[in-house]
Amino acid sequence: MKFRPCIDLHSGQVKQIVGSTLTDCAGKQNNAGAKKQEVATNFATDRPAADYADMYKRDKLTGGHVIMLGPGNTEAATAALKAYPQGLQVGGGVNLGNAMSWLQAGASHVIVTSFVFHNGKIDMDRLSSLVKLVGKEHLVLDLSCRRKDATGPYYVVTDRWQNFTDLAVNQETLQLLGGYCDEFLVHGVENEGKRCGILEDLVELLGEYSPIPVTYAGGVKGMDDLERVKSIGKGKVDLTIGSALDCFGGDIAYDEVVNWHKKENLSDYSDGS
């Protein structure tokens, strides 16, 4: 199991946001039935995204993601990729027109959700075209999801997590889509940015059924959550921590997480670093 770092960008700034409050505009309703509201920000900094990328490179943390939340983030994302070429994945508005340019800018993978969905349904033609363009080995599918009701299944959500699709995250879905990408990224949107604990049933599902590497994000509140994800995810689910880290204004020491990661992945640090 690995710790996967992140750089979330909103309006060109590194921020940590409560994911469920992301919107395109105010005063309308999405298909989740929620009235759109102001974005709730846990943390914002003028520290450049490239500085975070340098830190992740120093600590040999691979497979982290740069997520562009809306417009105005291209320059910051490009700078982060330049600072740590092939060490970071990039997502947010990726499509057939720009996917190759992000790989050429230094991303190891492009992360895609909304582009491969139409009117709440997955578009296999678009997905196949993207795989043909960039190669399965450079594609991450973002299956970030939420429940429609408290006891129901998780459904993939798109468009900054505002709109439900009809695609449930389950064994069948994971097996099917695992043939089209190199990894999955799954934000538990209900808990994203809230530091209220992980969605254990979702982590368990991913550990049980994902046929390819998968990273979970959402709700981490303490170091115990790393061990919990390792246990219920059967060591197969990697973990991203955002708002809870001290480098993003939280209480968990980034250095402590890195040390935990190093102990779990000794072969990556065989030179003693």
N, C-alpha and C positions, 0 to 999 in steps of 0.2 A: 504494500500500500504506500502511496505517495501523497505528499502535500503538494497541491497545485496552486501556485500563486495567481493573483489577478491584478489587473489594472482596469478599472471601470471609468469611462470617460463620459462626461456630460457637459455640453457646451464648451469643450476644449479643456476642461478641468478634470483632475483626478478627484472622483467623488465616491462616496458610498451612499447608496439610495435604497429606501424601502421599495423593493421591486414592484409590489402591488399598487404603488401610487404613480407609476410611470404612465404618462398620457401623451397624446398628440396635441390635444387642445382642451380647454375647459368647457364645462357646461353641457356636455353631451353624455350619452350613456353608451357603454360598450355592450357586447353581447353576453358579458358575465352579469349584466344587470346593475352594475355599479356606476354611480355618477362620477364623472371624472373630476379630479381634485388637484390641488397643488402637489407637486412632487415633494415627498418627505425626504430630507437629506440628513443622513447621520454624520457625514464628514465631508469636508471640502478643503482643498489645499492648493496653494500656488506652486507647490513643489512639482517640477516637471515630470511627466510620465516617464521620460527617459531615465530619470534618477531611480525610479522603482525598477525599471528594466535592468539597470546597472547592478542594483542590489541583488536581484534574482540571478543574474549572471555570475556575480561573485560567489553566491552560495550554491551554484550548480543546480538550481531548481529548473527543471525542464517541464514543458507541456503546460505552462501557465497560459492564461488567456487575457487578451486585450479586447474589451467589449465597448463598442461605440454606441452610446445610448442617445440616438437622435443625431441631428446635423451638427457641424462645427467641430468635428473631432479628428478629421483626416490628418492634419498636421501633427497633432500630439501622438496619434497612433503610429504614424510613419516614423517619428523620432524614436519611439519606444522600440520598434522593430529594428531600426538602424543600430540602436545601442546593444541589442541582444539578438542578432540574426540567427534564425533557425531555433531560437529558444522559446518563442512565443507563438501562440495561435491568435488569429484576429477574427472578430465577428461584429456584425451590426451593419445591415444594409448590403451584405455581400450578394452578388448576382452574377450572371454570365458575363456581364459587361465589365466587371471590375475584379473578379476573383483572381485572374492571373496576375494583375498588377500588384495585388497584395502579396502573392507568393514571391514575385520578383522584388518586392520591397523588403523581404526578409522573413515573412511569416512561414512557419513550418507547415501550418494548416490554415484553411479558412473554415469558419464556423457559420453554419447556415440554418435558419428556421423558416422565416416568413417567405423567402423566395420559393420554396418548394411546396407551399400551400396556396390553394385558390379557393376562396369562399368556404373556408373551414375544412377543406379536404386536401389530402396530399396529392400532389401532381407528380406522378411517377415519370412522366416525360421530361419535366424540368429537372428532376433529380438525376435521371439518366444522362441528360445533356451536361449537367454539372460534373458528374463523375467522368464523363468522356473528356471534358475540358481539362480538369485539374488532376484527375487520377484519384482513385479511391483512397490511396495512401496519404493524400493531402486534404481530405475532407472530414470535418467533424459535424455531425448532426446535433443540433441543440434541441433536445426534447423537453425543455423546461415545461413544467406542468402544474396544474392545480385541480382540485376537486370541484365538481358542481354542487355536491352536497357533502355533508360531514362524513358519511360512511361509504360514499361511492368511489368509483375508480378515478385515477388521475388522468386528465386529458391534456394533450399538448396545447399550449397557448402561444399565440403569435402577436406580432405588431406591438412590441414592448410589453408583452404579456397581458394585453388588454382583451384579446378575443380568443374564445374557445374554438378549437377544431373538433372534429368528430373522431379524432385518433386517440384511443386510449393507450396508455403506456402499460403494456402487459407482455406476456411471454411471446405471443404471436408477433406483435409489433417489433419487439426488440430483435427477434430472430430474422424477420423480414428485412428490416432496415440495416441490420448489421452486415448485410451483404453489399451495401452501397457506400460504406464509410469506414474510416479507420478507428474512430472513437465516437462515443456519445458524451455530451455535456448536458447535465440535468440540474436545473435550478428548482428547488422546492419553493415555488413562488409564494405560497401561503406564509412561509417563515423567512423568506429572503430579507435580510437586512434588519431583522427584529431581535436577533440574539435571544431567542426563546426556546432553543433546542432544535435538534434535527428532526426531520420527518422519518421516524424509524421504519415505518412500514414501506416507505418508498425506497430507502436504502436497502432494506432486506430484499425487496423485489428486484432491484438492480443487481445485487450480488448473486441472486439465485438464477436470473434468466439472461443477463447481458452476455452475448457471445464474444464481445470485443471490449477493450478497455473503456471504462466509464468513469466520469468524474461527477460527484454530487456537490452541490453548493446550497446553502440555505439554513440559517438558524443556529449555527455553532455559537456556543456561549462559554465554553471552557475547554481545557485540555482533555478532560474526560471524554469529550465528544470524539476525539481522534481514536481513542481506544474503542469506543462504542461503534463507530463506523467500521473499524477494522474487524470487530467481532461479528456484527450482524451482516456486514457486507462480505464476510468470508475472505477478507484480505484482497478482494477483487475490485473494490470501489475506492477510487482516489477521492480526496477531499480538498475543496477550496474553502478558505476562510477569508472573509472580507472585513466587515464592520467590527468584528470582535478583536482584531489585531491592534496592537498599540500603534503600529505605523499608520493605521487608519482611525485612530482615536479611541480604540477599544482597550480592553483590560488584559488580553492575552499577549504575552511577550512574543514578538516575531522570532527572536533568537531562540526561544524555547521550542517553538514549533519546528524551526529549522533543525535544531539538535535532535528532536524526536524523529524527524524525517531521515536524518543521516543515519541514525541507529537502525531504522527500518530498511535502509537501502545502502548497506555498507559497501556493496560492490561498486556503487557509483562514486565512492570516495576512497578508493583503494590507494590513492597517492597520499592519504593522510590529511587531506584538506577538509 
